[in-house]
Amino acid sequence: MSDLLYVNGGNPLSGEITVRGAKNFVSKAMVAALLGETPSVLRNVPQIRDVNVVTGLLELHGVAVDADAKGGVLTLDPSNVESAHVADIDAHAGSSRIPILFCGPLLHRLGEAFIPDLGGCHIGDRPINYHLDILRQFGAVVDKREQGIHIRAPRGLHGTKVNLPYPSVGATEQLLLTAVRAEGVTELSNAAIEPEIMDLIAVLQKMGAVISVDTDRVIRIEGVDRLVGFRHTALGDRIEAASWACAALATGGDITVKGATQPEMMTFLNTYRKVGGEFEVGEDGIRFYHPGGDLDAIVLETDVHPGFMTDWQQPLVVALTQARGLSIVHETVYENRFGFTEALVGMGATIQVYKECLGGRPCRFGQRNFHHSAVISGPTPLEAAEIEVPDLRGGFSHLIAALTAKGTSTVRGISLIDRGYEHFQEKLDALGAEVGRD
């Protein structure tokens, strides 16, 4: 299929689509299955590239994966886990950063693990030193080689105390997947507590883990000798749901997102209402719509959960180009997340980015020379353009901009969006979008 998408925009999106399990949870739950001695069943699994990558990596390590793609159900049997060849891991993982999370489970099952050079979306530093430092604290020996990193646990893994300098989601996941079978008690301070993290904790508890979460971002894990498989239905993807909600706002449309749930989206819903969007929470989803009239400019600051999620920021910025007045957005989670605004400016948006902290408080990027604040002046009509997708979330935001702009835009690199949004072109068709590929 062509990596080009032609978008004839300027028309409201209207209709109903469905989102399945959260991309940021499903792949981690699949990795967790490695820890069990019996098969696991994961439901509500989307058909996205990350699921395919993890499926391939699990199969390389001897895990039998049975997929009912239509029903969104995976059965994972880790009875015959084995070491995989370095070249196979490297070739299959590609630019994915997921292999780093295999380390803890593989150290428990095999006593060793290997990770190739890691890729991922270029939105910030996202170093893996947090992960490697955590593994060292558990007693792992980390050996950096030309092809990647080899990790061993010659004396097993033992509980430890970790205080994260920042509540990193990836580092919290690493610790959970490593600590549940480490000997003794592990305590993690300044942990991430995103809904996807809590769902992973629920999965691990079903497997036999003993995990407590305190109100002060402290997670305690009592290591156990044995874990079994789980049966679990993944929580809905709040990032995709918010992206479609912003598409409804930017295009003046009306989109019902089945599978969207209110508890995980409360912060987003409050902001959506402040901008001027309306929503109705139903039994099986949320209807998002533009009620007519002017949208309102806002001041917004991203933060870790329960703050406004960084992945919600980019699609909302597109909608803010259609709001009356000056909106200010302060990004505190990823330092380079405003790179996507260049394309919006090329389409007619009035957006200026700044190195200063324009939020209510200084953040860790304020003294580091990063453009991490933006001022959006609107409303500005957007014009069709040729667009290059920079990363997954920025790419979907560019797609929203193309749907908002009058005329036909050419969006290149659309395969990046395929990676994280299930059947997104079919969903566009269902909403009445005029899109096509060669």
N, C-alpha and C positions, 0 to 999 in steps of 0.2 A: 504494500500500500504506500502511496506517495506520502512524503514527509511534509508536503505543502497542504494547507487548508485555505480555501477561498471563502471569505465571509462577507456576505452582503448585509450590512448592518442598518441600524436606524429604525428597527421595528421592535415593538414590545415582545418579550418572551412570555408565553402563557401556556400553562398546562401542568402536567403532573409527572414527576420522575421519582425514582427510588435510589437511596444510598444504602449501601451495605456496610459491613464492618470496617472500623477505622484502620486505615493503612498503618498508622503509627502504633497500633496494638497487635494486629493480626500476625505480622511477621515475628514479633517477639514471643507471642503465644506458641507459634510453630516451633521456635527454638526451644522453648520451655519443655516441649514434648520429649526432647532428648534426655531430660533428667528422669523420666519415668521408666519403670520396669515393665509397664503394661501399655497397651495402645491408648491413644487420646483421640477425642472427636471434637473438632472445632467447627461451629456453625456460623452462618452469616458472613462467609468469606468472599470478598470481592475478586473478580477476575482482573488482576493488575500485575504489572511486571514484577513488583517486589515479591508477590506470592510465588510467581514462577521461579525467581532467583532462589528463594529460600527452599522451595520444593526441590530444586536441582541440587543445592548444597546438602540438604538432608539425605537425598538419595545417594550422593557421592560418599556419604558417611554410613551407608548401610541401612538407613531408615526407609521402611516401605511406606509410600504415600499413595493413598487411594483418594482420588478427587471426584466428587460429584459436582462439576462446575456449575451446572444449571441450578442445582439446589443450594449451592454455596456451602457444601459440607466437605471437610477434609478428615480422613482417618489416618493417623500417623502411628506406625508401629516401630519402636526403637529397639526391638529385641536383639538385632544383630548389628549394633553400632561398631564401626571400624574406622581406622585412619584412612584419610583420602590422600591421593597424590597431590603434591604442591601445584603442579602444572594444571591439574583439573580444577582445583579450587580457584586459582587465578583466572583461568579461562572462563569459568562459569560465573564468578562473582562480578566480573567486569568492573564498573565504576561504583558498585554498591558498597555501602559502609556496613552492611549487616554482618559480614563474617566476624567482626570484632566481638559480637555478642555470643558467638559459638564457644568462646574460649572457656568460660566457667564450666558449662555443661560438659564439654569435651575433656577438660582436665579431670573432672569427676569420673567420667566414664572410661577414659583411655589413658589418663596421666599426661597427655600432651595435646597441643593444638598448634595450628599454623594459620596465620592471616597474611594475605597478600597486601600490596600497597592499596590504600583505601581511596575511593573517589567520593562521589556525592555531589549535591548541588552547591554551587559556588556562591554562597550567601554570607559567608563568614568563616572564621578560623576553624571552628569545630575540631580542635586538636584531639588526638586519641591518648594524650598523655594521662588524662584523668583515668582512662580505662586501664592503662598499663600500670600506673601507680597503685590503683586498687588491687589489681591482680598480684603485684609484688607484696602488698601488705598482707594478703592471704597466704603468702609463702611461695608464690610462683616464681620461677626463674625465667626471665625474659631475655632472649638472645636475638638481637637484630642482625639479620643477614641480608645479602644482596637482593634476594627474591621477596623478602618480607620479614615477618617476625615469628620466631619459633618460641613456644612457651611450654615449660615443663613444670610438674609438681612432684619432685622426687620424694618429698616427705609428706605429701598430701596437703590439703588446704585447711587453714585454721581461722576461726573467727577473729575479728579485728575491730578497731574503732576507726571510722573514717569521718572527717569533717570536710565537706565539699566547699570550696571557695565560692561556688555559685551553684544553685540548685539545678544541675544539668540532668536532663531527662535520660540521655544515653548512659551517663555514669551511674545513675540510680538503677537503671535496668541492669547494667553490668553487675552491680553489687548484689542485687536481688537474685539473679540467676547463678551467682557464684556462692552466695552465703547460705542458701537453703540447705546445702548438703556439706558445708564446711563444719569441721569439728568445733563445738563451742558456740558462744554468742557473738553476734556481730551487731554493732550499733552504727547507724549512719545519721549524721547530723547535717542539717541544711539540705535535706532530700527534696527532690521534685515530687509533687503530689498531684500531677495532672490526672484526669479521669482515666487515661490510658494506662498510667502507672497503677492506679487502684484496681483496674480490671486485671492487670497482670498479677497483682498480689492475690486477687480472688482466685485466679487460675492456680497459682502456686499453693494456696491454702487448700484447694480441692485436691491437690496432689499429695497433701500430707505435711506441708510446710507449716511452721509456727512463726507468724509474723504479726507484729503489732505496730500501729501507726499513731504517734502522739500528735497533739495539736500544734506543737512547736517545730514541726518538720523533722522530727526524729523517728526513724524506723528501726525497730529491733527485730532481729531474726535469730531464732534458736535452731541451730543446725540439727538435721535429722539424718539417720543412716540410710533411709529408703524413701523413695517417692514412687507413686503410682500414676497411671494416666488420668486424664481429666475429660469431662464432657462439659462444654461451655459454648455459649452463644456470645459472639463478639458485640461490644457496644457499637453503636452507629458512628459513622465518620462525621464529626462535628466540623471539620475543616471543609469537607466537600459541601456539607449542608449550608455553611455560611457563604461559600463561594456562589452557590446558586441563589441564595438570598440576595447577595450583592448584585448579581446579574439582573434580578427582578427590579431592584431599586434603580440601577443605572439605566436600564432600558425602558423604565416606566411600565414594567410588566407585572405578572401575577403567577407565581410558581408555588405549587404544593410539593414539598419534599418529604416523601414517605420515608420512614426510617430515621428522621431527625427527632431528637428528644430534647425536651426542655431543660432538665437538670444540668446537663453538661454545657448548655448554651446560654445560661442565664445572663452572664456578663455581656455576651454578644447581643442578646435580645434587648437589653437595656439600651445599649449604644444604638442599635438599629432604630429603636423607637425615638431616641433623641435626634437622630438625623432626619426623622420624618417618615420612616418606613412603618408599615403596619404588619402585624402577624396574628395568626390564629392557631393556637395549639390544639391539635386533634388527638384522637386515640392512637393513630398510627403514623403521625407526622405533623409537620408544621407548614401552614400556608404563609408565604411571604409575598407582600404586594406593595406597590406604590399607590397611595391613596389619591394622588393628584395634587396639584399645587406645588409650591416650592419645597425643596429639601433644605435643611438647616445645616449651616457650618458648625463644626464641633472642635473641641480640644481633646486630644486622645493620647494616651500613653500606653504602650504595650508593656506586658509584664508576665512573669511566670504565673501559673494557676494559683489562686483564682482570679488573677488579673486578665486583661484583654490579651488574648493569644496573638503572638506575632504572626501566625499563619492566617489570621483573619484580617490583618492590617492591609495587605496588598490589594485584595479585591475591594475592600471598603474604600481605599484611596481612589479607585476608579469611580465609584459612586459619588465620592466627595467632589470630583470635578464637576458634577452636576448640581452641587449644593450652592446656595446663595451666601456669599461672604467668604471670610478667611478661615479655613480649617488648619489646625496645627496638629501634627502627628509626631510624637517622640518615640523612637524605636530603642528599646533598652535590652533586647534579647540577642539580636544578631546585628553586627556592626555594619554590614554591607547590604542591607536589605532594600535600600532605595535605588539600587541600580536600575530597576525596572521602570522608574519614572521617566528615564530618558526617552523611551519610546512614546510615552504618553504626551510628553512635551512636543515631540515630533508630530503628534496627531492634533495638536492645538490646545492641550491642557496648559494651564499656568501653574507650574509647580517649581518651587525653589527649595534646594536642600542646603542644610547648614551643618557645620561641625559642632555648634554649640548645643547644649541640652535645652530644648525649648519646652520641656515638660514641667511638672510641679516640683521636681527634685532632680539634682544631678545624678548621672548614672556612670557606670564604669567606662563608658566610651567618651565621656566629656573631655578628658585630657589626652586622648589618643589619636586625634587628628582624623576621625572618621565622620563622614557625612551621615548622621544618624537622626536628624530632625528634618521635617518637611513642612512647608507652608503651601497649601493648595487654595487658589483663588478661583471662585466660580460664581455662576455657572458658565462653562465654556463648551460650545459645540465641538465635538470631536470629528475629525476628518479621516477618511480611509487612508491606509498607509501600508507599506511593506514592513512586516514585523518579524524579528528573529527572537524565538523563545529563549530566555536566558536560563531559566530553571523551572522546576515544577510549579511552584506557587505563583511566581512572577509570570510564568507562561499562561496560566489560566486567567490571571488578571489582564494580560494583554488580549486574550480571547474575549473577555468581557468588554474591553475597550473597543475591539473591532465590531462586536455586536451592537455597541452603542453608537458608533460612528456611522454617518451617512456615506454610502458608497461601498465599493468592494475592496476589502483589505486582503493581503496575502500574508498568511502566518506560516513562517518556516520553523522547522524543528518541532513539529507537533507531536512527534513520538515521545518527547519528554512528558507531555501531558498524559499520553497513553499510560505512562508508568504508574501514575497515581490516581487516575480517575477512571473508574470502570465504565466502559461503553459510552464515553462522553459524547461521541458524535451521534449515536443513536438517541441520547438524551436531548441533544440539541434539536434533532429532527422532531422529537416528540413535543418540543416547546415551540415549534414553528420557526426555528431559525433557518435562514437561507445559507447553507454551507455546502461545500463540495470539495472533492479531491479529483485529481487527474485520473 
